[in-house]
């Protein structure tokens, strides 16, 4: 069974593109569902320092909310390490 779905906190409607992914962490593998459209904006790294800082803070917030390591979050969102 998958854990809680990784999705934007503002999402009120069902996710149009829910994916189930296995993520490998320090405690082994686990299954999670991800609403990929909610995180498309994180695929590109902003060019400004302020934009980069906001992106890093958002990734940290997401990781803390779902108790994920940076590596696990990168795997789920398909971000480079």
Rosetta blueprint (number, residue, H / E / L):
1 X L
2 X L
3 X L
4 X L
5 X L
6 X E
7 X L
8 X L
9 X L
10 X L
11 X L
12 X L
13 X L
14 X L
15 X L
16 X L
17 X L
18 X E
19 X E
20 X E
21 X E
22 X E
23 X E
24 X E
25 X E
26 X L
27 X L
28 X E
29 X E
30 X E
31 X E
32 X E
33 X E
34 X E
35 X E
36 X H
37 X H
38 X H
39 X H
40 X H
41 X H
42 X H
43 X L
44 X L
45 X L
46 X L
47 X L
48 X L
49 X H
50 X H
51 X H
52 X H
53 X H
54 X H
55 X H
56 X H
57 X H
58 X H
59 X H
60 X H
61 X H
62 X H
63 X H
64 X H
65 X H
66 X L
67 X L
68 X L
69 X L
70 X H
71 X H
72 X H
73 X H
74 X H
75 X H
76 X H
77 X H
78 X L
79 X L
80 X L
81 X L
